[in-house]
Amino acid sequence: MGFEKFLFYVLAAITLVAAGMVITRRNPVHAVLYLVLAFISSAGLWVLLEAEFLGIVLILVYVGAVMVLFLFVVMMLDVDIATLRAEFIRYLPLGVLIAVVLALEIFLIVGPANFGLEHFPKPAPLAPEASNTEALGLLLYTLYVYPFEIAAVILLVAIVAAIRLTLRRRSDCKYLSPEQQVKVKKGPDRIRLVKMPVERAIPATSRETSE
């Protein structure tokens, strides 16, 4: 067994173990850290497939940005560990059943009977001067330009929708209006004098009688 195949099995085993730890850890922070490990080992598998650009993007985007955001949100939230444990035990049989069904479906579809080396032989290695980044860019902006643009529009709509939901006005909150603050004048707009009728003082004897 060559070193490349040995490295593939090591990275694949790390990915499977890390993915299992993500769904079995009761501490959310530990689950996120194991997910980071799964992404890193998956990036190693991309590098073994001579897709260095995808492996680097997986680490920079998901590990360097998305997972850091997830970890920050999980650490800032006040997560009730006891409730998580109770819900985990409650839904464990259903989760195991779904996992077994999905694994069986994946094995039947992408198993060696349909995607073995006899059906799809190993591609020839790329030349040293070949650039998978350039090849990926040519495919995205020539053959798949319309799906790429549609995905970009969908992401833009999702960003606008998220901003719109965040900026919705609530009746139980007070808001500042910069345009009205700029128009404020020196005199009556700053202080408002309110005249109130003079209240008659209550005598001490009446106060003691009422008490």
C-alpha positions in Angstrom: 0.0 0.0 0.0 1.4 3.3 -1.1 1.8 6.4 1.1 -1.0 8.2 -0.8 -3.5 5.4 0.0 -2.3 5.2 3.6 -2.8 9.0 4.0 -6.3 8.7 2.4 -7.4 6.1 4.9 -5.9 8.1 7.8 -7.7 11.3 6.8 -11.0 9.5 6.0 -10.9 7.8 9.5 -10.3 11.2 11.1 -13.2 12.7 9.2 -15.6 9.9 10.2 -14.5 10.0 13.9 -14.8 13.8 14.0 -18.2 13.8 12.3 -19.4 11.2 14.9 -18.1 13.3 17.7 -19.9 16.4 16.4 -23.3 14.7 16.9 -22.5 12.9 20.1 -20.7 15.6 22.2 -23.0 17.1 24.8 -20.9 20.3 25.0 -21.7 22.5 22.0 -18.2 24.1 22.0 -16.5 20.7 21.8 -18.9 19.8 18.9 -17.9 22.9 17.0 -14.2 22.1 17.5 -14.7 18.6 16.2 -16.5 20.0 13.2 -13.4 22.2 12.5 -11.3 19.0 12.7 -13.6 17.3 10.2 -13.3 20.3 7.8 -9.5 20.2 8.0 -9.3 16.5 7.3 -11.7 16.9 4.4 -9.5 19.6 3.0 -6.6 17.1 3.1 -8.7 14.7 1.0 -9.3 17.5 -1.5 -5.5 18.0 -1.7 -5.0 14.3 -2.3 -7.5 14.6 -5.2 -5.2 17.3 -6.7 -7.8 20.0 -5.9 -5.6 22.3 -3.9 -7.7 25.3 -4.5 -10.9 23.7 -3.0 -8.9 22.4 0.0 -7.5 25.9 0.7 -10.9 27.5 0.2 -12.5 25.0 2.6 -10.0 25.9 5.3 -10.0 29.7 4.7 -13.8 30.1 4.3 -15.3 27.4 6.6 -12.6 27.0 9.3 -11.3 30.5 9.2 -14.7 32.4 9.0 -17.8 30.3 9.3 -16.7 28.0 12.1 -15.2 30.9 14.1 -18.6 32.7 13.8 -20.4 29.5 14.9 -18.0 29.1 17.9 -18.5 32.7 18.9 -22.3 32.4 18.8 -22.3 29.1 20.7 -20.0 30.6 23.4 -22.1 33.7 23.7 -25.4 31.9 24.0 -26.5 30.7 27.4 -27.0 27.0 26.5 -28.7 24.8 29.0 -26.6 21.6 29.0 -29.2 19.7 31.0 -31.9 20.4 28.4 -29.5 19.3 25.6 -28.8 16.0 27.4 -32.5 15.3 27.8 -33.3 16.1 24.2 -30.3 14.0 23.0 -31.5 10.9 24.9 -35.0 11.5 23.8 -34.3 11.6 20.0 -31.3 9.2 20.0 -33.3 6.2 18.6 -34.8 8.2 15.8 -31.4 9.7 15.0 -29.7 6.3 14.9 -32.5 5.0 12.6 -32.1 8.0 10.2 -28.3 7.6 10.2 -28.5 3.9 9.3 -31.0 4.6 6.5 -28.9 7.4 5.0 -25.7 5.3 5.2 -27.5 2.4 3.4 -28.8 4.7 0.7 -25.4 6.3 0.2 -23.7 2.9 0.0 -26.3 1.6 -2.6 -25.9 4.7 -4.8 -22.2 5.5 -4.6 -20.9 2.1 -3.6 -18.3 0.1 -5.5 -20.9 -1.5 -7.6 -21.7 1.8 -9.4 -18.6 3.9 -8.8 -15.8 1.4 -8.5 -12.5 1.7 -10.4 -13.7 -0.7 -13.1 -16.5 1.8 -13.9 -14.5 5.0 -13.4 -10.8 4.4 -13.7 -8.4 6.6 -11.9 -7.7 9.8 -13.9 -4.2 10.6 -15.0 -2.2 12.9 -12.8 -1.9 16.5 -13.8 1.2 18.0 -15.1 3.3 20.1 -12.7 2.5 23.3 -14.6 -1.3 22.6 -14.5 -3.5 24.9 -12.4 -6.8 23.5 -11.1 -7.7 27.1 -10.0 -7.5 28.2 -13.7 -9.4 25.2 -14.8 -12.1 25.8 -12.2 -12.4 29.4 -13.2 -12.8 28.5 -16.9 -15.6 26.1 -16.1 -17.4 28.5 -13.8 -17.3 31.5 -16.3 -17.9 29.5 -19.5 -19.8 26.3 -19.2 -21.5 27.0 -15.8 -21.8 30.8 -16.0 -25.6 30.9 -15.8 -25.9 28.6 -12.7 -23.0 30.6 -11.1 -24.9 33.9 -11.7 -28.2 32.5 -10.5 -26.5 31.3 -7.3 -25.0 34.7 -6.8 -28.4 36.4 -7.2 -29.9 33.9 -4.7 -27.2 34.7 -2.2 -27.7 38.5 -2.7 -31.4 38.1 -2.1 -30.7 36.1 1.1 -28.3 38.9 2.3 -30.9 41.6 1.6 -33.6 39.6 3.4 -31.4 39.0 6.4 -30.7 42.8 6.6 -34.4 43.6 6.2 -35.4 41.2 9.0 -32.7 42.7 11.3 -33.7 46.3 10.6 -37.5 45.9 11.1 -39.0 48.4 13.6 -40.4 47.2 16.9 -43.1 48.9 18.9 -41.4 48.2 22.2 -38.1 49.9 21.3 -37.2 53.5 21.0 -35.3 54.7 17.9 -33.2 57.7 17.1 -33.9 59.7 14.0 -30.7 61.4 12.7 -32.6 63.6 10.2 -34.7 65.0 13.0 -31.7 65.5 15.3 -30.0 67.6 12.7 -33.1 69.9 12.3 -33.2 70.6 16.1 -32.9 74.3 16.8 -31.3 76.0 19.7 -34.4 77.3 21.6 -37.7 75.5 21.9 -36.6 72.3 20.3 -34.1 71.6 23.1 -36.2 72.3 26.2 -39.9 72.3 26.6 -41.4 74.3 29.6 -44.5 72.9 31.0 -46.8 74.9 33.3 -48.6 73.0 35.9 -51.1 74.2 38.5 -49.8 74.8 42.0 -50.7 72.1 44.4 -52.0 73.1 47.8 -49.9 71.8 50.7 -51.6 69.4 53.0 -51.5 70.5 56.7 -49.7 68.3 59.1 -52.8 67.7 61.3 -54.8 66.5 58.3 -52.0 64.2 57.3 -51.8 62.6 60.8 -55.6 62.2 60.8 -55.7 60.5 57.5 -52.9 58.1 58.6 
